[in-house]
Amino acid sequence: MKTEKFRDLLKRYTEGKATQAEELLVEQWYHDERDNEDLLLFRKPGKEASLKEDIYGSLSARWHPQKSPAHRISRYIPYAAAIILFTVLSITAGYLIRHRNSESYLSYEAGTGAVRTIILPDRSRVWLNSGSRLRIGKSFGETRKREVFLDEGEAFFEVTKDKTRPFIVQMPNGLRTGVLGTSFNISAYRALPEIRVTVSTGRVEIRRKEQVLAVLNPESRIVYRRSNRQYKVEEFGSEESSSWREGRIWLRGADFNELASVMRNVYGVELRAESAEIAAYHYNLQLIASRPLEATLSVICSVHQNQHRRKNNVIEIY
């Protein structure tokens, strides 16, 4: 029985609308509940005590032992006890699971225009690009694998070697990497259609669930398209893929959507195209994060001889 249904049952009981079987169930719950102070059925302070008083009032008004044969109640007790036990266990288990999930991870974020460096307990280093979010378990390093979760954005990993404990990065769309000690970059912004993993040193295995997609060597990367789950492996300069750590963002054949994502993360502005023609543009350029916004917009507009106008936080290219 779900919590809401059980609450409705108690409400019907106190209003005198419950059936005979429901009345017996509530009465048995009342007796059991008095000895169980840990049941978190009601969140509002005083609500449980108030309801118990209502139930007790109903019990006082309706219990007549001389008119109620003992076997009438005892016949229903096993059923009521089973339902009560199931309800108590379900509520307690749900609470414990939520409580455990909320406390079992440490979260790290990099805000707009920021790059954050994290040193993990195993001395591995992680650089988080702006607009990125990473989680690690509080027990990281205490088990036979070192696991982190890149929930959003881009990160560069410099992993400390440990042949006995693989280092695993869980990514969106069921992708994950597995390494022992190496350095690599992952770009997995949810606003972009592709996930990219580029290796700087060592070897990186890329999986989707249990399927091995590729084993990457230095200066190579995998480009995984979210929409159709298609991917390709290609050579790519690792220096360009991770130069954002020094504030230099390389765009190679980037579409307007990727450009807009970079502008959102670095400057906190929304870049829009006035027409479908402009939205179809591609860009090859380098952006400097420390450069003023107007200077960066001048560089962007110079590629296709456009202009821009700004209204509040929205910049339109026309």
Secondary structure, 3 states (H helix, E strand, C coil): CCHHHHHHHHHHHHCCCCCHHHHHHHHHHHHHHCCCCCCCCCCCCCHHHHHHHHHHHHHHHHCCHHHCCHHHHHCCHHHHHHHHHHHHHHHHHHHHHHHHHHHCEEEEEECCCCCEEEECCCCCEEEECCCEEEEEECCCCCCCCEEEEEEEEEEEEECCCCCCCCEEEECHHHEEEEECCCEEEEEECCCCCEEEEEEEECCEEEEECCEEEEEECCCEEEEEECCCCCEEEEECCHHHHHHHHHCEEEEEEEEHHHHHHHHHHHHCCEEEECCHHHHCCEEEEEEECCCCHHHHHHHHHHHCCCCEEEECCEEEEC
